[in-house]
Amino acid sequence: MSKKKEELARQEQVNEEIRRVKLPRDKQTIGILDQRLGASRMRVICLDGKVRLCRIPGRLKRRLWVRAGDIVLVEPWEYSGDEKGDIIFKYKQTQVSWLRRKGYLKKLDEFKEF
């Protein structure tokens, strides 16, 4: 790697640590992506104890790439909110470690699969 690329990589790591962590507001909840089902649908195990069928909204479809095991922010639908929702944000590894330290992921230890 060239020196410029190494320097840019280091700067990205520093910037990644400084970023703010998006916390759940109102009805939003944190969840773990369990399984991708196709057609931008996913099964998410939420920390409120419910399993939701979630999708990525059209405005985020090109920008948000998720895999099984990712920690995501889920916004339940207004109607049938216990069963369906939208994935609106994916947490990066440094953000997940911050959430663990601050106690937002206490219920995550209950899920042994992850």
N, C-alpha and C positions, 0 to 999 in steps of 0.2 A: 504494500500500500504506500502511496505517496504521503509526504508529510502533511499536505493540505487535507487529504482525506482523513488521516489520523487525527488531526486537530479538529476537524468538523465532527468526527465521531465523539471525541472527548467533550466538545461543547454541547452536543446533543444529550449526553449522559448527565452533564451538570444541569442543563435546562430541564430535563425530565424530572430531576429530584426537586426542583424549585416549584414546579407547577402546582396549582391548587387542586385539591381533590373534590370532585363533585359529590355531594352528599344527597341522600334521598330527601325529597320534600313532599309534604302532603301525603298523597296516596302511593307514592313511588316506593319501591323496595329493591333490595339487593338480591341477586340470584346467581345461581351457578348453571351454566349452559350444560345440560345433560346430554342432549342428542340433537343433531341436525336432521330434519325430516324431509328436506327438499322444498323447492318453490319458496325460498326465503322464510320457511317456518322452522321453529325450533322448540324443543321441550326444555323448559327452564324450571329448576327447583328453587323456589323463592324462600328467603329466610323467614317469611311469615307462616311457613308450613304448607304452602299450597304449591301444586305443580301446574304450571300454566303453559299453554300453547302460545308462543310468542312469534312475532314477526318483526322484521326491520322495516320501518316506514320508508316510503319512496324517496324522501328527501335525504335519507342517510344510506341508501342502498349501495351506492358506489364508494362511499367513504368508510363504512363500518364493516370490517371483516372479522368474523368470530369463528372459534373452533370449540369443540367439546372441552369442558373444564375451565373455560374463561369465566371470570367474575364480571357480571353485567348489571346495569341499572335498568329495572323494569318498571314501566308505567302501566298499571292495569287499565283495561278498557272501562269506560263509564257503564256500559251494559255488559253483563256476563264477565265482570272483572275478576271473579274467582277462577275463571277458566282460561281467559285470554288476556293478552297484553302486548305492548310494544317494547322492544329493546331500544333504548335511547342513548346508551353510553356503554363503552367497554373500558374497564379499568386496566391500567398497565401494571406491571409487576411491582414497581416502586409504590404505586398508589395502593395496591393490595396490602403490601407490608405496612404502610401507614395506617390503613383501616384496621388491620389486626392489632397494631400497637394501641390504637385509640379505643378498641373494644367494640367496633361496629360489626365485627364478624364473629361474635361470641357463639352464635348458633351454628356457625360453620363447622365446629368441632363435632356436632351431633351427627353430621353426615359423614360416615366412615369411608364412603366410596372415594371421596375427594381428599 
